[in-house]
Amino acid sequence: MSRSELARILAEFERRERELPAHRYAWSTPASLMMHQQAVRGCIRLLHEAGLYPLNGRQIADIGCGDGTWMLEFVQWGAHPKSLSGIDLRSESVARARQRLPDADLHTGTASKLPWPDESFDLVSQFTVFTSVLNSELKQMIAQEMQRVLRPGGCVLWFDFRFDNPRNRNVRGIRAAEIHSLFKGCHVRLLPVLLAPPLTRMVAGWCWPLAELLHTLRPLRTHHAGLIWKKPA
């Protein structure tokens, strides 16, 4: 099961790299910059409200770290590069992350079998990992591994789609009820964020204030930012 699902995920990432234009997610594109900023604002708000911001002194693991984009954000939020760890399926992405963050502990591998001991981290993050996994059993394995390496009282920092993407069958939205089911026994705080990407791409380039105004309408927000607390022992 998991091998075929992992192969499908890798094939989908290869397709995206092959077919999508290189500037698709570049911050020089107003829509991409806005979406990144809205995601950052949501995550920082949750961390701040929980007394976890800034991230000074915290041990952090990013699951599905890619080329290190979010770990670099964590450094800006106060984390020390030596306190960062990450894992990704794609060896090419991990190699790029090592160039950007040579002091971080980075691995190529699957999130369903993390390489770290129990209770190693204060914060474990995932950004659009779960929506790329269509198999419910594999999702559960990943959630269990994230909780295993998290210290009691630590948090999962969550960012992912709330809804399906009708143009891409290789991703599937994950609603609040499913998040609660994956992290049973944890306290979950979710915040709807991110103006729907098609709307952002239509509006942000010619009227940024209008796009931000639309973002205030909760039904138009397509993602969840969240914090998921592992109960203290």
C-alpha positions in Angstrom: 0.0 0.0 0.0 2.4 2.7 1.2 5.0 1.9 -1.5 2.5 2.4 -4.3 1.1 5.6 -2.7 4.6 7.0 -2.2 5.4 6.2 -5.8 2.3 8.1 -6.9 3.2 11.1 -4.8 6.7 11.2 -6.2 5.3 10.9 -9.8 3.0 13.8 -9.1 5.8 16.0 -7.9 7.8 15.1 -11.0 4.8 16.0 -13.2 4.5 19.4 -11.5 8.2 20.2 -11.9 8.0 19.2 -15.5 4.7 21.0 -16.5 4.3 24.0 -14.2 6.3 27.2 -15.2 9.3 27.9 -13.0 7.8 31.3 -11.9 4.5 29.7 -10.8 5.2 30.2 -7.1 7.9 32.9 -7.3 7.4 35.7 -4.8 7.9 38.2 -7.7 4.4 37.1 -8.7 1.9 39.2 -6.7 -0.5 36.3 -6.1 2.3 34.0 -4.8 3.6 36.7 -2.6 0.2 37.4 -1.1 -0.6 33.7 -0.5 2.8 33.3 1.3 2.2 36.3 3.4 -1.3 35.2 4.4 0.0 31.8 5.3 2.8 33.4 7.4 0.4 35.7 9.2 -1.9 32.9 10.1 0.9 30.7 11.5 2.6 33.5 13.4 -0.8 34.5 14.9 -1.4 31.0 16.2 2.1 30.6 17.6 1.9 34.1 19.2 -1.4 33.4 20.8 -0.1 30.1 22.2 3.0 31.8 23.7 5.3 29.9 21.2 6.5 32.9 19.2 9.3 33.7 18.7 10.8 30.2 18.2 14.1 30.8 20.1 15.4 27.7 21.8 12.9 25.3 20.3 13.7 22.0 18.5 11.7 21.9 15.3 11.1 19.3 12.6 9.5 20.1 9.2 7.8 17.2 7.6 7.9 17.4 3.8 10.6 20.1 4.1 11.2 20.5 0.3 14.1 22.8 -0.4 13.9 24.4 3.1 11.6 27.4 2.4 9.6 27.1 5.7 12.7 26.2 7.7 14.2 29.5 6.5 11.0 31.2 7.7 11.5 29.5 11.1 15.0 31.1 11.3 13.4 34.5 10.7 10.9 33.7 13.5 13.8 33.1 16.0 14.8 29.5 15.5 18.5 28.6 15.4 19.5 26.7 12.2 21.1 23.9 14.4 17.8 23.3 16.1 16.0 22.5 12.8 15.4 19.1 11.3 13.6 18.1 8.1 12.6 15.2 5.9 11.3 14.9 2.3 10.7 12.2 -0.2 12.7 13.9 -2.9 16.5 13.7 -2.6 17.0 16.7 -5.0 14.9 18.9 -2.7 16.8 17.8 0.3 20.1 18.5 -1.4 18.9 22.1 -2.1 17.8 22.4 1.5 21.3 21.3 2.7 22.9 24.1 0.6 20.6 26.7 2.2 20.7 25.3 5.7 24.0 23.3 6.1 23.6 23.2 10.0 20.1 21.6 9.9 19.6 17.8 10.3 18.0 16.8 7.0 17.0 13.4 5.7 15.5 11.9 2.5 12.7 9.5 3.4 9.1 8.9 4.2 7.1 10.8 6.9 5.5 7.4 7.9 8.9 6.4 9.4 10.7 9.3 10.8 14.4 9.0 11.6 14.3 10.6 15.1 13.8 9.2 18.6 10.6 9.6 20.6 9.9 13.1 22.0 12.7 14.9 20.2 10.9 18.1 19.2 8.9 21.0 20.7 7.3 21.8 17.3 6.6 19.6 14.3 5.3 21.3 11.1 3.6 20.2 8.0 2.8 22.4 5.0 0.5 20.8 2.4 1.7 17.3 3.0 -1.5 15.6 4.1 -3.5 16.8 1.1 -1.0 15.1 -1.2 -1.6 11.7 0.5 -4.8 10.1 -0.7 -4.5 6.8 1.3 -6.1 7.2 4.7 -3.9 4.5 6.3 -0.8 6.3 5.3 -2.2 9.6 6.6 -2.8 8.0 10.0 0.8 6.6 10.0 2.2 10.0 9.3 0.1 11.6 12.1 1.2 8.9 14.5 4.9 9.4 13.7 4.5 13.2 14.1 3.0 12.7 17.6 5.7 10.1 18.5 8.6 12.5 17.9 6.8 15.4 19.6 7.4 16.1 23.3 4.4 16.1 25.6 3.0 19.6 25.6 4.5 20.2 22.2 2.6 21.3 19.1 2.1 20.4 15.4 2.1 23.5 13.2 -0.4 22.7 10.4 -1.1 24.3 7.1 -3.1 22.6 4.4 -6.1 22.8 2.0 -9.6 22.7 3.4 -11.2 21.8 0.1 -10.6 19.6 -2.9 -8.9 21.1 -6.0 -11.3 20.2 -8.9 -8.4 20.6 -11.4 -6.1 18.1 -9.6 -7.2 14.7 -8.6 -3.8 14.0 -7.0 -4.7 16.2 -4.0 -7.6 16.0 -1.6 -8.8 18.6 0.9 -8.8 17.7 4.5 -11.6 19.1 6.7 -11.5 19.9 10.4 -13.2 16.6 11.4 -10.5 14.6 9.7 -7.8 16.5 11.4 -9.4 15.8 14.7 -9.7 12.1 13.8 -6.0 11.9 12.8 -4.9 13.5 16.1 -7.2 12.0 18.6 -6.6 13.1 22.2 -4.9 16.3 21.1 -6.3 19.8 21.4 -6.8 21.3 17.9 -7.0 25.0 17.1 -7.7 25.8 13.4 -7.8 29.2 11.6 -9.2 29.5 8.1 -6.6 31.4 6.0 -5.6 32.1 2.4 -7.9 33.7 -0.2 -8.8 31.1 -2.8 -5.8 30.8 -5.1 -7.8 31.3 -8.3 -9.3 34.5 -6.9 -5.9 35.7 -5.7 -4.4 35.1 -9.1 -7.2 37.1 -10.7 -7.1 40.1 -8.3 -3.8 40.5 -6.5 -1.8 41.7 -9.5 -4.1 44.7 -10.3 -5.7 45.5 -6.9 -3.9 44.2 -3.8 -6.2 46.0 -1.3 -9.3 44.3 -3.0 -7.7 40.9 -2.6 -7.0 41.6 1.1 -10.6 42.7 1.5 -11.9 39.5 0.0 -9.6 37.6 2.4 -11.7 39.0 5.3 -14.6 36.8 4.0 -14.1 33.4 5.7 -16.0 31.4 3.1 -13.4 32.5 0.5 -10.5 31.1 2.6 -9.4 27.7 1.3 -6.8 26.6 3.8 -6.4 25.9 7.5 -3.5 27.1 9.6 -3.5 25.2 12.9 -1.9 24.2 16.1 -2.3 20.7 17.5 -1.2 20.2 21.1 0.1 16.9 22.3 -1.2 16.4 25.9 1.4 16.6 28.6 2.3 13.3 30.2 
